[in-house]
Structures are given as C-alpha cells and as structure tokens.
Amino acid sequence: MATNDIRRTQLERVLKKHNYQESALLEILHSAQEIYGYLDRNLLMDIAGSLNLPPSHVYGVTTFYSFFKMKKPGQHIVTACLGTACYVKGVEQIVAAIEKEFNLKRGGSTADGKLSLLFTRCIGACAMAPAVVLDDQVIGKATKEIVIEKIKNVLEGTKDESV
C-alpha cells in the first residue's frame, strides 16, 4: 500500500482505534471496505501484517462473508437476493435478463466498469420478494422489465424517484 495514500491514513486510524486486536478483524474489514470500496489482495495482506495475523486467516474471514467485495465493483451495483422467498418468486429470471441485457456475468462487472451484478443470501425483505437492490435502493416485487428499466435510468443518469 502506498504510504502517502490518504486512505491508508484513515485505515491506520481504524487499526489504532481497535488497538490492532485480532478480535476487531470484522470491524476493521468493514471499515477498510468503506474506505477503499473493496478489499484486494494487497489490502488484505496489509491488514494481516498490521494485526500480526496469517494472511490465510484474513482471507478466510473475508471470503466467508458475502458482504465483502474482493474485486473493484462497478460504478453502479445490482445485488440480487437469493433468499428462499426471492428464489421461489423468480429472482433467477430477473438475473438472467440482467445478464442478457447488459452483457454481464454473475459476480462480474460490465467491460466499461459502470455496472456490477452481485448476490446476497437475504436482504430481509421477504414480504417484497423477489427483491433486487440497485445501488442502495430496494426494488420490491421486482420484475425483469422494471429492474432493467431502472438500471437503464441509473446508467443514463436519469433520476428515478420510484426506486
């Protein structure tokens, strides 16, 4: 990590706040992701060294939780809920339509880096299934048509008050 990077200074404050304790690893990883946007290999190695932990331990914790991103996400993020209610109500068809419409693979980003398609096990909106999150807005009772239209609006910079 570059030592003159303002983000590293912010991370150092977080590490100090938690006294470089292994027990604070999850909180430190959450903070690091907020600061950097994602957790790449070099950042994980830096955190492991700062906490005097084996890199395999930090990597294991990071990959265990689906919240953590290890690749730089796109400018806009679509997160599909794969919980039971959403799955049963057809979220897979929505995901397939997003992949086709935007030439996007699951877990990946578009070639221009404007859109990423991610997944989570549950967003806690089962009554609104199927649910998809576009950036930080939940689209409940989603259909492929509605989701694709909202994604297009976001990519075009159109303000969509109905999200």
N, C-alpha and C positions, 0 to 999 in steps of 0.2 A: 504494500500500500504506500502511496506517496505520502511522505510525512508533511508536506505543505498543503495537503488537501483539507479543506475546512470540515469535510465530513469526518475525516479521521479524528479531528479535534473534538467533534461532537461525540463520536464513539468513545473516545478516551474519557470524556465526562461521564458517560453512562457506565463505563467499566469502573471508574473511581467511585461513583455513587453506590455501586454494588460491591465495593471492596474486592474486586477481582475474584469473587466467590463462584465456585462451580455451581452452587445451588441457585444462582441467578441466571444460569445459562439461557433458559427460555426467554426471560425478560430481556436479556442482552440481545438475543437473536431477533426478537420483535423490534427492539429499538434500532438495531442495525439495519433491518429491512426498511423501517420507516425512513432512516437517514439515507440509505443508498438506493432504495427501490427494489432491490433483490439481493440475494446472498450468493455471490460467486465463489469459486474455489479459493481465490486469494484472500477474500474477506474471511471465509471460514478458517483458513489457516492462521490469519492474523488473530482472530478471536481465540482459537485454540492456544496459540502461543501466549496471548495475554492472560489467559486463565490457567495456563500450565496444564492443559488437558491434551490427551491424544487427539490428533485430527480426526481419527475414525469415530471417536465419541461425539464430537461436534457434528460431523457429517451425519452420523446415525440419528441424532436428535432432529437435525434439520430435515432429513428425508422422511422421518416418521410422521411428522405433522404436515398435512396438506396445505396449511396456511402459508408456509414458506415457499418463496419462489427462488429457484436457483438459476434461472435464465432471465435476462432482461426482458420484461414484459413490453407489450406494445403500448402505444400512447393511450389507447382505449382497451379496456378489458371486459370480455364477456365471460361470466362464470356460470356454468350450468350446474344446477343442483341435481345430484344423483341419488338423493334420498329415496326411500321406498315410494312415498306418495308421488313425488315428481316423476320417478321412473315409470310407475304404473300409469300415470296420466299422460305419458308420451313425450317426455323431455328428449328422448333419443331421436325422435323425428325432427325436433327443433334443432338439435345439434347437427344432424345430417344436413339439414337445409342450410345452416350457417356455413358448414364446411364447403358445400357446393357453391353457394352464392359468393363467398369471399375467397375461394381457393385457399382454404385454411385447414390445417390438420389439428387434431385434438392435442392440446397441450402446447401448441405452437403459436407462431405469430405470422402475419402476412409478410410478404417479401419487403414491403415498404415500411414495416415496423409500426403501422398505425393501429393494428388490431390483434389481440391475443385471445385465444379460446382456452379457458381453464375450467377446472372442475372442483367441486367440493362435495363432501358426503351429505351435508344438510345445512340449510341456511335458517332453519327454524320457522319456515313459512308454509308449513304443510297444508294449511287450510286454503292457500292460494296456489296449490300445485296445478300444473307444473310451473316452477319458478325459475327465472333466469335473472342474474344480476348484470346490469350494464353499467360499467364504472361502479358507482356506489348506489345505484338506484335499482330497486327490486321491481321486476316485471312479473306480476302475479297473473295466474290463469293465462299464461302465455300461449301464444300460437306461433307457428313459424312465420306467418305473414307479419304479425305485429312486431316480433323480435327483429326480423330483417329490416322492416321499415324504420324502427328506432335506431338500429345500428347505422343504417344509411344516413339518417338525420344527424347522428353524432359525428360520423365521418365527414359529412359535408359542412359541419359547423352550425347546423340548424338547431335552434333552441327548441327542445321538445318538452313542454310543460306537463305532458300526460304520463311521463315515465314515473 
